[in-house]
Amino acid sequence: MRALLLAMTEEHHENRSWRSTLMVGLFLLLTLALNASSREQSALLRLAYNDSNDSVLLAFTALVTVGQILAAAAFLNIETSRGDLPNKEALVVILFCHAGNVFLHDYLRSLGSAETSLSTAFFQPFIAVVTLWLVTSVIPRPVAWTSTIAVGFGLTFMSINPSTVFSSDRTSLICGLSAFALILRNIMLRQLISMEHATVKPRDTRTIFTSLIAAMFVVLILYFQISEVLQIPMLCSILTCALSAALLYITTQLLKSYTVVFISLFYVWALLIESILITPSEHKPDWLSVVIALVFILLGHYLFFKDYTERMSGNSGLIPTYTQKPVNAHEQLTRVEFLIFTALVLGVVFYVFQPKVSQRDLNTLSYVGLDQVIRKLLTVEAGTGLTTVLEKEGDPHQLP
């Protein structure tokens, strides 16, 4: 394992396999801990409000998102080798993407039905390949498409049964938007680290100590002023903020040696461990599905690592004949901003405007096979139970 992680890094001249193993291990542990903390804080809040007030849960998730951003800003500092801030526009984009990712991540965990979105979550490496293509105009090698798709299918059907995959609801869209924001953030961080030689490091001891004192003071005030039902969820949210800042720091360190696609691959490794541990038995696959899925996982990883090794060694046998030259940094930033805008519009259309679809419209869409897609996007299986669209003639279908 140590040799494999060393082979995957781009720092072959530094024989630090122990450091690579440690950083990847910390990334996996922090990802699992952050997912558990986000899930627990929402469960505690739902329990406190008797599973009856989703607006409180939404507002609480937004406040925790702000807390995670403040925690990252208080304990981490990013600067170039000259000691000044990197491209400020890029920093704003990173901040926006990070906020979108943590909010959607926590909201998804609060729904209490993570298994319905795993089919999207496990395709994060493939989404990363597509996003890099859109941002850089570098057409991925054929093996990159094949291997990430194989890994996605393998991890999906190793974690959940086919019936759960095909009955997934609009939480899959939330998961996809969250992964998309995470990938865009990592792309911009990677660009700052590799092109501007920016470094992310903890702030000095005095600043961290001052921030901790201020945070403890604010927490104590809030703890004694807020309602008793919010006190325990608030304490859990503090742990979430701390874990989020630590995971962001470890991610920036990994981006020094690994590509964005590798970070996505590490993330789905953590999701696989989590799904094996917490997925209910009724959603788990049978042994035949696990065996077939394992073949896809091994084949996908083999092709991915083999392709990466050949590319690093200068073998151009699988490199397409067209030019593999990325667009300039300014154009990449512009494209990232456009993709953020597109994702924001998509989210607003489905989750703010709450489009209405009548039964007659669904009958019309059924002729082209789109009625089931619309039904899934207008249905969510939350922790409070299954909420579906209305089925009566003349009644509008509306988001819950």
Solvent accessible surface area in square Angstrom, and as a share of the most:
residue,aa,sasa,rsa
1,M,135,0.60
2,R,134,0.49
3,A,79,0.61
4,L,68,0.34
5,L,1,0.01
6,L,40,0.20
7,A,48,0.37
8,M,3,0.01
9,T,4,0.02
10,E,60,0.27
11,E,46,0.21
12,H,96,0.43
13,H,150,0.67
14,E,52,0.23
15,N,126,0.65
16,R,106,0.39
17,S,15,0.10
18,W,150,0.53
19,R,65,0.24
20,S,13,0.08
21,T,44,0.26
22,L,95,0.47
23,M,21,0.09
24,V,3,0.02
25,G,27,0.26
26,L,64,0.32
27,F,7,0.03
28,L,29,0.15
29,L,116,0.57
30,L,29,0.14
31,T,1,0.01
32,L,38,0.19
33,A,38,0.30
34,L,15,0.07
35,N,1,0.01
36,A,44,0.34
37,S,6,0.04
38,S,0,0.00
39,R,67,0.24
40,E,86,0.39
41,Q,2,0.01
42,S,4,0.03
43,A,53,0.41
44,L,43,0.21
45,L,3,0.01
46,R,25,0.09
47,L,132,0.66
48,A,33,0.25
49,Y,59,0.23
50,N,124,0.64
51,D,71,0.37
52,S,91,0.59
53,N,57,0.29
54,D,83,0.43
55,S,80,0.52
56,V,38,0.22
57,L,6,0.03
58,L,83,0.41
59,A,57,0.44
60,F,23,0.10
61,T,2,0.01
62,A,43,0.33
63,L,127,0.63
64,V,7,0.04
65,T,10,0.06
66,V,80,0.46
67,G,21,0.20
68,Q,1,0.01
69,I,36,0.18
70,L,115,0.57
71,A,14,0.11
72,A,11,0.08
73,A,56,0.44
74,A,30,0.23
75,F,52,0.22
76,L,20,0.10
77,N,37,0.19
78,I,28,0.14
79,E,38,0.17
80,T,5,0.03
81,S,96,0.62
82,R,185,0.67
83,G,49,0.47
84,D,64,0.33
85,L,92,0.46
86,P,4,0.03
87,N,66,0.34
88,K,134,0.57
89,E,79,0.35
90,A,1,0.01
91,L,37,0.18
92,V,96,0.55
93,V,10,0.05
94,I,18,0.09
95,L,91,0.45
96,F,103,0.43
97,C,4,0.02
98,H,11,0.05
99,A,25,0.19
100,G,26,0.25
101,N,16,0.08
102,V,8,0.05
103,F,54,0.22
104,L,39,0.19
105,H,20,0.09
106,D,1,0.01
107,Y,44,0.17
108,L,14,0.07
109,R,20,0.07
110,S,3,0.02
111,L,8,0.04
112,G,54,0.52
113,S,4,0.03
114,A,23,0.18
115,E,22,0.10
116,T,4,0.02
117,S,3,0.02
118,L,14,0.07
119,S,18,0.12
120,T,29,0.17
121,A,7,0.05
122,F,0,0.00
123,F,38,0.16
124,Q,4,0.02
125,P,1,0.01
126,F,52,0.22
127,I,35,0.18
128,A,0,0.00
129,V,6,0.03
130,V,41,0.23
131,T,1,0.01
132,L,45,0.23
133,W,99,0.35
134,L,78,0.39
135,V,0,0.00
136,T,18,0.11
137,S,43,0.28
138,V,40,0.23
139,I,57,0.29
140,P,19,0.12
141,R,16,0.06
142,P,74,0.47
143,V,22,0.12
144,A,15,0.12
145,W,59,0.21
146,T,75,0.43
147,S,0,0.00
148,T,3,0.02
149,I,62,0.32
150,A,9,0.07
151,V,3,0.01
152,G,0,0.00
153,F,95,0.39
154,G,0,0.00
155,L,1,0.01
156,T,2,0.01
157,F,47,0.19
158,M,43,0.19
159,S,4,0.03
160,I,1,0.00
161,N,22,0.11
162,P,54,0.34
163,S,79,0.51
164,T,7,0.04
165,V,19,0.11
166,F,142,0.59
167,S,73,0.47
168,S,14,0.09
169,D,10,0.05
170,R,11,0.04
171,T,0,0.00
172,S,23,0.15
173,L,35,0.17
174,I,3,0.01
175,C,11,0.07
176,G,16,0.16
177,L,20,0.10
178,S,9,0.06
179,A,5,0.04
180,F,33,0.14
181,A,14,0.11
182,L,20,0.10
183,I,1,0.00
184,L,1,0.01
185,R,11,0.04
186,N,2,0.01
187,I,8,0.04
188,M,0,0.00
189,L,7,0.03
190,R,47,0.17
191,Q,19,0.09
192,L,1,0.01
193,I,20,0.10
194,S,58,0.38
195,M,107,0.48
196,E,58,0.26
197,H,119,0.53
198,A,2,0.01
199,T,55,0.32
200,V,11,0.07
201,K,92,0.39
202,P,67,0.42
203,R,83,0.30
204,D,89,0.46
205,T,115,0.67
206,R,195,0.71
207,T,47,0.28
208,I,43,0.22
209,F,128,0.53
210,T,83,0.48
211,S,26,0.17
212,L,81,0.41
213,I,88,0.44
214,A,53,0.41
215,A,47,0.37
216,M,115,0.51
217,F,130,0.54
218,V,78,0.45
219,V,35,0.20
220,L,98,0.49
221,I,83,0.42
222,L,79,0.39
223,Y,58,0.22
224,F,147,0.61
225,Q,140,0.62
226,I,47,0.24
227,S,60,0.38
228,E,141,0.63
229,V,63,0.36
230,L,39,0.19
231,Q,30,0.14
232,I,98,0.50
233,P,2,0.01
234,M,21,0.09
235,L,79,0.39
236,C,19,0.11
237,S,9,0.06
238,I,67,0.34
239,L,96,0.48
240,T,0,0.00
241,C,19,0.11
242,A,56,0.44
243,L,26,0.13
244,S,4,0.02
245,A,8,0.06
246,A,39,0.30
247,L,25,0.12
248,L,24,0.12
249,Y,61,0.23
250,I,14,0.07
251,T,3,0.02
252,T,3,0.01
253,Q,13,0.06
254,L,4,0.02
255,L,1,0.00
256,K,75,0.32
257,S,8,0.05
258,Y,3,0.01
259,T,27,0.16
260,V,5,0.03
261,V,15,0.09
262,F,1,0.00
263,I,3,0.02
264,S,1,0.01
265,L,5,0.03
266,F,0,0.00
267,Y,28,0.11
268,V,0,0.00
269,W,38,0.13
270,A,0,0.00
271,L,4,0.02
272,L,29,0.14
273,I,71,0.36
274,E,11,0.05
275,S,4,0.03
276,I,85,0.43
277,L,129,0.64
278,I,78,0.40
279,T,10,0.06
280,P,53,0.33
281,S,93,0.60
282,E,121,0.54
283,H,34,0.15
284,K,85,0.36
285,P,23,0.14
286,D,91,0.47
287,W,209,0.73
288,L,128,0.64
289,S,20,0.13
290,V,30,0.17
291,V,87,0.50
292,I,88,0.45
293,A,2,0.02
294,L,75,0.37
295,V,90,0.52
296,F,86,0.36
297,I,15,0.08
298,L,111,0.55
299,L,89,0.44
300,G,0,0.00
301,H,25,0.11
302,Y,132,0.50
303,L,44,0.22
304,F,24,0.10
305,F,32,0.13
306,K,87,0.37
307,D,12,0.06
308,Y,7,0.03
309,T,79,0.46
310,E,35,0.16
311,R,102,0.37
312,M,78,0.35
313,S,87,0.56
314,G,61,0.58
315,N,73,0.38
316,S,73,0.47
317,G,65,0.62
318,L,74,0.37
319,I,60,0.30
320,P,22,0.14
321,T,144,0.84
322,Y,105,0.40
323,T,107,0.62
324,Q,62,0.28
325,K,154,0.65
326,P,66,0.41
327,V,37,0.22
328,N,101,0.52
329,A,35,0.27
330,H,133,0.59
331,E,62,0.28
332,Q,16,0.07
333,L,6,0.03
334,T,63,0.37
335,R,68,0.25
336,V,0,0.00
337,E,61,0.27
338,F,131,0.55
339,L,21,0.10
340,I,24,0.12
341,F,124,0.52
342,T,66,0.39
343,A,21,0.16
344,L,91,0.45
345,V,65,0.37
346,L,68,0.34
347,G,14,0.14
348,V,44,0.25
349,V,57,0.33
350,F,30,0.13
351,Y,55,0.21
352,V,98,0.56
353,F,148,0.62
354,Q,55,0.24
355,P,41,0.26
356,K,127,0.54
357,V,22,0.12
358,S,35,0.23
359,Q,25,0.11
360,R,173,0.63
361,D,68,0.35
362,L,3,0.01
363,N,73,0.38
364,T,84,0.49
365,L,51,0.25
366,S,53,0.34
367,Y,188,0.71
368,V,107,0.62
369,G,48,0.46
370,L,87,0.43
371,D,20,0.10
372,Q,102,0.45
373,V,74,0.42
374,I,38,0.19
375,R,53,0.19
376,K,71,0.30
377,L,37,0.19
378,L,3,0.02
379,T,20,0.12
380,V,5,0.03
381,E,56,0.25
382,A,15,0.11
383,G,42,0.40
384,T,65,0.38
385,G,35,0.34
386,L,116,0.58
387,T,52,0.30
388,T,76,0.44
389,V,9,0.05
390,L,97,0.48
391,E,104,0.47
392,K,147,0.62
393,E,115,0.52
394,G,59,0.57
395,D,46,0.24
396,P,59,0.37
397,H,0,0.00
398,Q,78,0.34
399,L,9,0.04
400,P,72,0.45
